[in-house]
Amino acid sequence: MRRPKAKLPRRPGFLAPRRRWWWVLAAAVVAIGLGAYALSAPVKAFEEADAERFEHGDATRGQVIFALGDCASCHSTPGQQDRLRLGGGMALTSPFGTFRPPNISPDPQDGIGRWRGIDLANALVSGVSPAGQHYYPALPYTSYARMRPEDVADLWAYLRTLPPVQGRVPPHELPLIFKLRRAIGFWKLLFLEREPIVEDPSKDAAWNRGHYLVEAVTHCAECHSSRNILNAIKPETRFAGGPDQEGVGFVPNITQAKLEGWSREDMVTLLTTGWTPDGRKVASSMADVVVNTASVPREEREAIAAYILSQPPRPTPKP
């Protein structure tokens, strides 16, 4: 009769190979999840120690930044003529759904009346709300991220002079997958740059001013460029035009590929009246931009013209 084999005693802490791999895999998944959670966290550009620097701006200068930043075009209350009633609510359609710009009037309940200047700074420069959530890049903070803190302080001073508007806007209308704001943190890691605009000593003062305004404040490239599958600007199409984000046309090329022969005065005239050198008048969202640029001092329009007309020719992307 064959004697049964004696079972070997199991060493303390010993796991079968298959079970051990499951534990390794589970630990790896947890580590990756924690790492992803940390990487996607909203990061504010300014901390509490910076708060005071945003509370003493100049509202007169802030009015110019407000106009150049095109704030009223998105945030004014639809259905009325007062561009300074910033109740929000306009429907901005996009390939990802419909966004609704918020109420940014000084109303303490429905607007930003309880904000501080640092809250506005972190919204514009970091794309982060006072509650610590990511904003969608429908707010063009990829451009505003390069704004100078003093301009943000001036803008904040001006916003506080405007009338409060009651009423909260409807929520964004987005597919479920795009409601996961935490994922925006990964998008920011790829596409959000905060390097300040550095003056070029080889250029004149108008060009340097225009460089700052166009790239950081007026955010011209946000419309006049094509975008990749992740909705970020394709560098090779910067200012070369592209499909309108709302799907209603094609935004024109504003490089020397299309503006060759334009003088600075031609561009200043367009930014003042909306008329091009060949007798056409701008329409759609650009007409609203002209309302804003026409309201600022002429030297600001001259600066924008100097920079735009210096852009090298780039081919217009195919629709």
Salt bridges, closest charged atoms under 4 A:
GLU48 OE2 - ARG116 NH1 2.62
GLU52 OE2 - HIS56 NE2 2.49
GLU55 OE1 - ARG160 NH1 3.34
ASP58 OD2 - ARG61 NH1 3.53
ASP110 OD1 - ARG168 NE 3.32
ASP154 OD2 - ARG61 NE 3.05
GLU173 OE2 - ARG100 NH2 3.06
ASP204 OD2 - ARG264 NH2 3.59
GLU215 OE1 - ARG238 NH2 2.69
GLU222 OE1 - ARG227 NH2 2.82
GLU265 OE1 - ARG298 NH2 2.54
ASP278 OD2 - ARG280 NE 3.09
ASP288 OD1 - ARG83 NH1 2.83
GLU300 OE2 - ARG209 NH2 2.86
GLU302 OE2 - ARG298 NE 2.69
